[in-house]
């Protein structure tokens, strides 16, 4: 791995110190490796979304970090920052930006971005203004730090993640062109929208025009910003081959680099603590499940799960639920419980479940599939489908399904521990995604030695097939081929894979678990950081050529 000379490296994302989705995992795990290479030359820029009454659990404020700059920083009136460390392995420097003052100059800034980069903000709605206000402020902060610490340097890189930071990149491009820029799209906004609206993406990809589809799906502003940032960036990257094809067709620029997502294994308990952590997780999972379904589930239960963001079709949650329906009609050796761990519009922990955790007596409750109540039970797609399948009132037998509609952050009121603390207790996971540019959830699973099922439409699944080998015995990962038109076939294949795991003996399961852990070893940032270094090198070369 050949390093790249960098005087300062900025990385900007809405998910810095703000745990929302997969990008948080990308940045928070990558930080340790970047810190080992560049030390405190790495500065992350994130949104200030917290208050004295609601402090970020991920941010440690510092009075000494960047103190000279803070004393003399020439920032626009109202633009405030907090400086500290991100509370993750490596503890990198972080600047959190209070961007509210940017709304006052929004219209003039949008006008400038239209004139210089043809960004169409006219059709903006939803979170567009918020994202642009943040990234505009982030660009100003980056420029200020550059001018203070490295004025005139040709070896500074500013890396922006996802369309939400596009305005920051365009600001730097316009106002501080000596800074080399990198833009990473983790999922194209228009590709995700095509899938989320039930349209077939893959069979018809060659026939789609990104601008036309953005107009049809009312995505003009986000798509316009993402496309402008991709074309303006000195280096443009994405996270997998499947998303690269999207970028070529919908954004009309081929990525300079595929920056595959890595992982750090420091989330996994050491060998001397692993088995105890697994036993503890299984005991809690089965205890909660028993009190939800109204029937005691014994220690030999086979535990499976799916998790992730609530994108019912894109993440394959619909497919997972249909697989559970097939499983309960199959001949299973071990009684099975399936968890759907997907955050939704959660109201509160169910008191009749919470109060019974740890109790020997099992009391049958009215709803036998929910750990927490949701505010919209008749609109929530998962709750509705589970009701259709009869799980709400009949959830015992050879298979039970439990819906966990909350963030597992240690404060949910039922489990009161993190997702990773529970993941270690699973026997298998399933992530049958339709739209999945990378797919951290199956990678997290194999890191804990839990065999997983994913699809050929995920970046992780494609990487496993090309680099490790598909199959529980080879990699701990079953990669099911998925297309726009083979839904039932995929459901049958996943069902078959889970039945085989359910019937496997201890020797076979130990082999699959070892193969899964070996796959996770190959996917560490130690091996994948070189792709980012190549992107930085490309960006710096292009920035140097401008001089």
CORPE-V924690 format. One record per residue. N is the residue number from 1. RES is the residue in one small letter. PHI is phi in whole degrees, 0 to 359 (* if undefined). Layout:
BEGIN
N:RES:PHI + N:RES:PHI
END
This chain:
BEGIN
1:x:* + 2:x:263 + 3:x:289 + 4:x:240 + 5:x:291 + 6:x:221 + 7:x:278 + 8:x:214 + 9:x:232 + 10:x:260 + 11:x:226 + 12:x:245 + 13:x:202 + 14:x:297 + 15:x:258 + 16:x:286 + 17:x:57 + 18:x:215 + 19:x:282 + 20:x:242 + 21:x:204 + 22:x:293 + 23:x:295 + 24:x:302 + 25:x:295 + 26:x:304 + 27:x:289 + 28:x:289 + 29:x:272 + 30:x:289 + 31:x:303 + 32:x:298 + 33:x:292 + 34:x:298 + 35:x:295 + 36:x:292 + 37:x:272 + 38:x:245 + 39:x:54 + 40:x:276 + 41:x:281 + 42:x:266 + 43:x:229 + 44:x:270 + 45:x:242 + 46:x:223 + 47:x:279 + 48:x:272 + 49:x:245 + 50:x:245 + 51:x:214 + 52:x:297 + 53:x:276 + 54:x:220 + 55:x:286 + 56:x:290 + 57:x:286 + 58:x:253 + 59:x:240 + 60:x:244 + 61:x:291 + 62:x:229 + 63:x:275 + 64:x:258 + 65:x:296 + 66:x:53 + 67:x:294 + 68:x:297 + 69:x:295 + 70:x:299 + 71:x:292 + 72:x:243 + 73:x:301 + 74:x:263 + 75:x:251 + 76:x:304 + 77:x:301 + 78:x:93 + 79:x:276 + 80:x:245 + 81:x:226 + 82:x:236 + 83:x:243 + 84:x:186 + 85:x:237 + 86:x:280 + 87:x:278 + 88:x:219 + 89:x:306 + 90:x:98 + 91:x:40 + 92:x:288 + 93:x:294 + 94:x:223 + 95:x:243 + 96:x:265 + 97:x:250 + 98:x:275 + 99:x:257 + 100:x:301 + 101:x:293 + 102:x:289 + 103:x:297 + 104:x:293 + 105:x:251 + 106:x:303 + 107:x:295 + 108:x:293 + 109:x:292 + 110:x:301 + 111:x:297 + 112:x:298 + 113:x:291 + 114:x:291 + 115:x:295 + 116:x:270 + 117:x:230 + 118:x:58 + 119:x:278 + 120:x:270 + 121:x:265 + 122:x:296 + 123:x:262 + 124:x:292 + 125:x:201 + 126:x:64 + 127:x:272 + 128:x:298 + 129:x:298 + 130:x:297 + 131:x:297 + 132:x:289 + 133:x:297 + 134:x:297 + 135:x:290 + 136:x:300 + 137:x:297 + 138:x:298 + 139:x:299 + 140:x:296 + 141:x:295 + 142:x:299 + 143:x:299 + 144:x:296 + 145:x:295 + 146:x:299 + 147:x:295 + 148:x:279 + 149:x:264 + 150:x:223 + 151:x:300 + 152:x:82 + 153:x:295 + 154:x:260 + 155:x:238 + 156:x:239 + 157:x:239 + 158:x:242 + 159:x:252 + 160:x:241 + 161:x:250 + 162:x:75 + 163:x:301 + 164:x:298 + 165:x:248 + 166:x:300 + 167:x:296 + 168:x:295 + 169:x:297 + 170:x:294 + 171:x:298 + 172:x:298 + 173:x:302 + 174:x:277 + 175:x:254 + 176:x:212 + 177:x:292 + 178:x:290 + 179:x:284 + 180:x:285 + 181:x:246 + 182:x:234 + 183:x:236 + 184:x:244 + 185:x:262 + 186:x:276 + 187:x:195 + 188:x:293 + 189:x:298 + 190:x:282 + 191:x:297 + 192:x:298 + 193:x:292 + 194:x:303 + 195:x:292 + 196:x:296 + 197:x:267 + 198:x:79 + 199:x:270 + 200:x:286 + 201:x:273 + 202:x:277 + 203:x:296 + 204:x:245 + 205:x:305 + 206:x:296 + 207:x:262 + 208:x:274 + 209:x:248 + 210:x:301 + 211:x:295 + 212:x:295 + 213:x:293 + 214:x:298 + 215:x:292 + 216:x:295 + 217:x:260 + 218:x:58 + 219:x:239 + 220:x:303 + 221:x:291 + 222:x:297 + 223:x:295 + 224:x:299 + 225:x:294 + 226:x:299 + 227:x:294 + 228:x:297 + 229:x:295 + 230:x:298 + 231:x:283 + 232:x:277 + 233:x:296 + 234:x:291 + 235:x:224 + 236:x:246 + 237:x:228 + 238:x:217 + 239:x:260 + 240:x:198 + 241:x:295 + 242:x:296 + 243:x:282 + 244:x:300 + 245:x:296 + 246:x:300 + 247:x:299 + 248:x:299 + 249:x:280 + 250:x:263 + 251:x:256 + 252:x:67 + 253:x:217 + 254:x:282 + 255:x:300 + 256:x:286 + 257:x:207 + 258:x:265 + 259:x:266 + 260:x:298 + 261:x:280 + 262:x:258 + 263:x:208 + 264:x:244 + 265:x:274 + 266:x:288 + 267:x:282 + 268:x:266 + 269:x:301 + 270:x:297 + 271:x:305 + 272:x:287 + 273:x:243 + 274:x:297 + 275:x:295 + 276:x:294 + 277:x:295 + 278:x:293 + 279:x:298 + 280:x:297 + 281:x:295 + 282:x:296 + 283:x:298 + 284:x:292 + 285:x:301 + 286:x:287 + 287:x:295 + 288:x:298 + 289:x:301 + 290:x:299 + 291:x:283 + 292:x:284 + 293:x:278 + 294:x:82 + 295:x:206 + 296:x:289 + 297:x:260 + 298:x:277 + 299:x:295 + 300:x:275 + 301:x:302 + 302:x:269 + 303:x:252 + 304:x:236 + 305:x:202 + 306:x:232 + 307:x:202 + 308:x:125 + 309:x:289 + 310:x:280 + 311:x:244 + 312:x:306 + 313:x:272 + 314:x:301 + 315:x:274 + 316:x:76 + 317:x:294 + 318:x:301 + 319:x:293 + 320:x:300 + 321:x:294 + 322:x:291 + 323:x:294 + 324:x:297 + 325:x:295 + 326:x:292 + 327:x:296 + 328:x:289 + 329:x:262 + 330:x:267 + 331:x:267 + 332:x:258 + 333:x:290 + 334:x:244 + 335:x:302 + 336:x:233 + 337:x:234 + 338:x:245 + 339:x:257 + 340:x:252 + 341:x:260 + 342:x:229 + 343:x:300 + 344:x:223 + 345:x:279 + 346:x:282 + 347:x:267 + 348:x:191 + 349:x:293 + 350:x:287 + 351:x:298 + 352:x:292 + 353:x:271 + 354:x:305 + 355:x:290 + 356:x:261 + 357:x:301 + 358:x:91 + 359:x:280 + 360:x:283 + 361:x:287 + 362:x:255 + 363:x:250 + 364:x:287 + 365:x:254 + 366:x:291 + 367:x:255 + 368:x:249 + 369:x:219 + 370:x:250 + 371:x:275 + 372:x:229 + 373:x:280 + 374:x:247 + 375:x:287 + 376:x:232 + 377:x:298 + 378:x:260 + 379:x:242 + 380:x:298 + 381:x:295 + 382:x:289 + 383:x:300 + 384:x:295 + 385:x:293 + 386:x:294 + 387:x:294 + 388:x:300 + 389:x:278 + 390:x:86 + 391:x:288 + 392:x:297 + 393:x:237 + 394:x:225 + 395:x:233 + 396:x:239 + 397:x:119 + 398:x:283 + 399:x:217 + 400:x:234 + 401:x:236 + 402:x:241 + 403:x:261 + 404:x:247 + 405:x:269 + 406:x:218 + 407:x:286 + 408:x:270 + 409:x:248 + 410:x:92 + 411:x:228 + 412:x:277 + 413:x:95 + 414:x:243 + 415:x:278 + 416:x:54 + 417:x:208 + 418:x:280 + 419:x:302 + 420:x:298 + 421:x:295 + 422:x:265 + 423:x:304 + 424:x:298 + 425:x:269 + 426:x:283 + 427:x:262 + 428:x:196 + 429:x:230 + 430:x:224 + 431:x:225 + 432:x:274 + 433:x:297 + 434:x:265 + 435:x:234 + 436:x:207 + 437:x:307 + 438:x:234 + 439:x:114 + 440:x:287 + 441:x:301 + 442:x:291 + 443:x:294 + 444:x:300 + 445:x:298 + 446:x:292 + 447:x:299 + 448:x:267 + 449:x:74 + 450:x:261 + 451:x:303 + 452:x:223 + 453:x:242 + 454:x:224 + 455:x:236 + 456:x:287 + 457:x:268 + 458:x:260 + 459:x:299 + 460:x:296 + 461:x:299 + 462:x:295 + 463:x:296 + 464:x:300 + 465:x:299 + 466:x:274 + 467:x:245 + 468:x:241 + 469:x:120 + 470:x:282 + 471:x:127 + 472:x:301 + 473:x:286 + 474:x:272 + 475:x:225 + 476:x:77 + 477:x:231 + 478:x:263 + 479:x:254 + 480:x:267 + 481:x:291 + 482:x:235 + 483:x:230 + 484:x:288 + 485:x:226 + 486:x:235 + 487:x:307 + 488:x:295 + 489:x:296 + 490:x:297 + 491:x:300 + 492:x:295 + 493:x:292 + 494:x:294 + 495:x:302 + 496:x:297 + 497:x:297 + 498:x:289 + 499:x:297 + 500:x:299 + 501:x:294 + 502:x:299 + 503:x:266 + 504:x:292 + 505:x:273 + 506:x:297 + 507:x:295 + 508:x:295 + 509:x:296 + 510:x:295 + 511:x:295 + 512:x:295 + 513:x:295 + 514:x:295 + 515:x:295 + 516:x:297 + 517:x:297 + 518:x:295 + 519:x:296 + 520:x:298 + 521:x:300 + 522:x:286 + 523:x:256 + 524:x:285 + 525:x:299 + 526:x:308 + 527:x:267 + 528:x:260 + 529:x:296 + 530:x:300 + 531:x:292 + 532:x:291 + 533:x:298 + 534:x:296 + 535:x:294 + 536:x:297 + 537:x:298 + 538:x:300 + 539:x:296 + 540:x:294 + 541:x:298 + 542:x:290 + 543:x:295 + 544:x:298 + 545:x:294 + 546:x:291 + 547:x:283
END
